[in-house]
Amino acid sequence: MTKEVVFTLDAVPPLTTFSQAIISKGFVYVSGNIGCTSDFMIVEGGVQGQTIAALENMRKVLEAAGSGLQHVVKANVYLTNLARDFSEMNSVYVRFFEENAMPARTCIGVASLPLGASVEIECVAELPDA
């Protein structure tokens, strides 16, 4: 059994307690991404701006792993205010995936997220056949 750690300088650096992603058995497991800059400042633009930043960072990590957003099979979205922010997050989220090939997804309301973020997104993606 092998696993490979994914790291790219193009994405927000991981903290020492986790990896940006792990490749194992043909899948890429991407750690949660919040909408922050490389120096860990939350981006402006509310939940929509944070969703864009989180998904762009996730895209960079997936590409570094040899995959991409089009290969995401499952996503988990965490929101600190599900009632208020779901539709705004969703209006951005749908622009990152093919209309008729949306990944399976769970969206969960949580009490808080790192750095005071409003949204965090993680995913599992396939590695495309070589």
N, C-alpha and C positions, 0 to 999 in steps of 0.2 A: 504494500500500500504506500503510495507516494502522494505528497502534496507539495505544491509550489507556491511560494509567497510572491504576490504581485506588488511591485512598487514602481511608481512613476513620479518623476519630479514635476510633471505637468499638472498634477492634481494636488489638492490640499494634503500636506504631509500627515501621516497617521501619528497618533500619540504612541508612546512606547508600550502601551498595554494591548494593542491590536495591530493588524495588518490592514492595508487598503483593501486587499482581497486575497483569497486563496483559490487556487485551481486544484481540483480533485476529481478524478474519474469522469472527465469530460465536461465538468461544470465549473463555473466561476462564481464564487460566493463573495459578494461585495459587502463590505461593512457599511453601516449606516452613515449617510452623508447629510450634513446640515448645510444650510445656505450661508457659508462663511468664506472669507478670503483666506489666502495662504498664511496670513498672520493671525488667523482665528478671530477676525472681526465679523460680526453678523452683517450681511449685506443689507442695503436699504431696499425699500419697495415692499415691505410687509411680507405676507406669506407667499405672494406671487413671485417677488424677487428672490426670496429664499428657495422656493421650489425650483426656479430656473437655475440658480447657482448649484443646488444639490444635484439636480439631474445632469448638469454640464460636468460636474466633478465625477459623477458616476460614469458618464460616457467616457471620460478620459481614462478612468481606471479600467473599464471594460476593454477599451481599445488597446491599452498596454498589455492586457491579458490575451489579446488575440481574438476578442469577441466584439460585441457592440450592442447598442440598445435594441436593435432588431432581433437579437437572440435572447432577450430577457424572457424567462418563462414564469417567474414569480416575483412580485414586488410587495414589500410591506411599507406602508406609509404611517407615520406617527404624527399626530397633530395635538398641540396643547389646547386648542379650542375647536373641537370637531364641529360643533354646531355653527360657529361663525366662519371658519376657514375652509370647510370642505369644498364648497363650490368654487372658491377662488383658487385653491390648490389644484382642483380637478381641471379647471379651464386652462391651466398651464401644462399639467401632466399629459393631457391628451395630445398636445402638440409634439411630444417627443416620441410617440409610438404610432405605428401604422394603424389606421382606423379599423380595419377588419382583422387585426392580429394583435389586439391588446393582450398583454400578459395577465395571468391570474394575479389578483391583488387583494390584499387585506388593508383596511384603513382603520386605525385604532386611535382613540382619544387617550392621551396620557397627561399626567399631572405636570411634568416639566421635562425639558430636553437640555442637553449641554449648551452652555453659553447663553441661555435664555432664548434659544431658537424656537420658532413656531412650528417647524416641520423637520422631520428626519425621514430619509428614504434609504432602504436597503434592497438588494435584489439577488436573485440567482439567475444566471444566464448559461446557455449552452456554449460550448466551443464549436464553431462551425467545422464541418468535415474538411480536412485538409486535402 
